[in-house]
Amino acid sequence: MTKRTALPMLIELQRRTRDESARMLARARREAATAGSTLQMLRDYGTEHTSRAPGKGAPAFPAGSLKIRDAFGQRLTQAIGEQDAVTQRLEAAAVEREQGLRERQSRLDALEGLLRRREAENRQRADRQEQGQTDEFALQSFLRARKDGSR
């Protein structure tokens, strides 16, 4: 494989890697948002559950109903805690994916910069070669004209 084809192939591979990272980041963000929505729903439900607790002076609940209500409240609190942990884990994963995407984009930018520099060097080299040929042609024309003029 020549240097001329290796760098563009490497750039294309890096683009694919970057694009896959972007897809993974989008998925991680969606999962974190979904988990956050679920957490908020559970918190809202917990607030509603707490607000429906009997106040002072309200008719008493039967003991069996209070046990069921307390057990439900404990399970709800546990579910909120678990969902909070899931949400935090997914948000951290999204932040990590975002950092990975930035790193891949940085690598791609570096490779593309290298390609642009190589292309600029090649253009300069070609321009110098063309200028040399033009100068040589002009010199030959001048010498021919001088030779023909001296006769």
C-alpha positions in Angstrom: 0.0 0.0 0.0 1.5 3.4 -1.0 1.5 6.5 1.2 -0.9 8.1 -1.3 -3.6 5.6 -0.5 -2.9 4.8 3.1 -3.7 8.2 4.5 -7.1 8.6 2.8 -8.0 5.0 3.8 -7.0 5.8 7.4 -9.1 9.0 7.3 -12.1 7.0 6.0 -11.7 4.5 8.7 -11.4 7.2 11.4 -14.6 8.9 10.0 -16.5 5.6 10.3 -15.2 5.2 13.9 -16.2 8.8 14.7 -19.7 8.3 13.2 -20.1 5.1 15.2 -19.1 7.0 18.3 -21.7 9.7 17.5 -24.4 7.0 17.1 -23.4 5.4 20.5 -23.5 8.9 22.1 -26.9 9.6 20.8 -28.1 6.2 22.1 -26.5 6.8 25.5 -28.2 10.2 25.7 -31.6 8.8 24.8 -31.2 6.0 27.4 -30.2 8.6 30.0 -33.1 10.8 29.1 -35.5 7.9 29.3 -34.1 6.9 32.7 -34.4 10.5 33.9 -38.0 10.7 32.8 -38.8 7.4 34.6 -37.0 8.8 37.7 -39.1 12.0 37.6 -42.3 10.0 37.2 -41.4 7.9 40.2 -40.6 11.0 42.3 -43.8 12.7 41.2 -45.7 9.5 42.2 -43.9 9.4 45.5 -44.8 13.0 46.2 -48.4 12.3 45.3 -48.4 9.1 47.5 -47.0 11.1 50.4 -49.5 13.9 50.0 -52.4 11.4 50.2 -51.3 10.3 53.7 -54.0 10.8 56.3 -53.5 14.0 58.3 -54.3 14.7 61.9 -57.9 14.6 62.5 -58.6 12.6 59.4 -60.5 9.3 59.7 -58.1 6.5 60.7 -57.1 3.8 58.2 -57.5 0.2 59.2 -54.2 -1.2 60.5 -54.0 -3.6 57.6 -54.3 -0.7 55.1 -51.6 1.3 56.9 -49.2 -1.7 56.7 -49.9 -2.1 53.0 -49.5 1.7 52.4 -46.2 1.8 54.4 -44.8 -1.3 52.5 -45.8 0.3 49.2 -44.1 3.6 50.3 -40.9 1.7 51.2 -40.9 -0.1 47.8 -41.5 3.2 46.0 -38.6 4.8 47.9 -36.4 1.8 47.0 -37.5 2.1 43.4 -36.7 5.8 43.3 -33.2 5.1 44.8 -32.5 2.3 42.3 -33.8 4.4 39.3 -31.6 7.4 40.5 -28.6 5.1 40.5 -29.5 3.9 37.0 -30.0 7.4 35.8 -26.6 8.6 37.2 -24.9 5.6 35.7 -26.4 6.2 32.2 -25.6 10.0 32.4 -22.0 9.1 33.3 -21.9 6.7 30.4 -23.2 9.5 28.1 -20.5 11.9 29.3 -17.9 9.2 28.7 -19.2 8.6 25.2 -19.1 12.3 24.5 -15.4 12.4 25.5 -14.7 9.5 23.3 -16.4 11.2 20.4 -14.3 14.4 21.0 -11.2 12.3 21.0 -12.1 10.5 17.7 -13.0 13.9 16.1 -9.6 15.2 17.2 -7.8 12.3 15.6 -9.8 12.8 12.4 -9.0 16.5 12.4 -5.3 15.7 12.8 -5.3 13.2 10.0 -7.2 15.5 7.7 -4.8 18.3 8.5 -1.9 16.0 7.6 -3.6 15.2 4.3 -4.1 18.9 3.6 -0.4 19.6 4.3 0.7 16.8 2.1 -1.5 18.0 -0.7 -0.2 21.5 -0.3 3.4 20.2 -0.4 2.6 18.2 -3.5 1.0 21.3 -5.2 4.1 23.4 -4.3 6.4 20.7 -5.6 4.3 20.5 -8.9 4.3 24.3 -9.1 8.1 24.5 -8.7 8.5 21.8 -11.3 6.2 23.6 -13.7 8.0 26.9 -13.0 11.3 25.2 -13.7 10.0 23.8 -17.0 8.6 27.2 -17.9 12.0 28.9 -17.0 13.8 26.3 -19.1 11.5 26.8 -22.0 11.9 30.6 -21.8 15.7 30.3 -21.6 15.8 28.0 -24.6 13.5 30.4 -26.5 15.7 33.3 -25.6 18.9 31.5 -26.6 17.3 30.4 -29.9 16.1 34.0 -30.6 19.6 35.4 -29.7 21.3 32.8 -31.9 18.9 33.5 -34.8 19.3 37.3 -34.3 23.1 37.2 -34.4 23.2 35.6 -37.9 
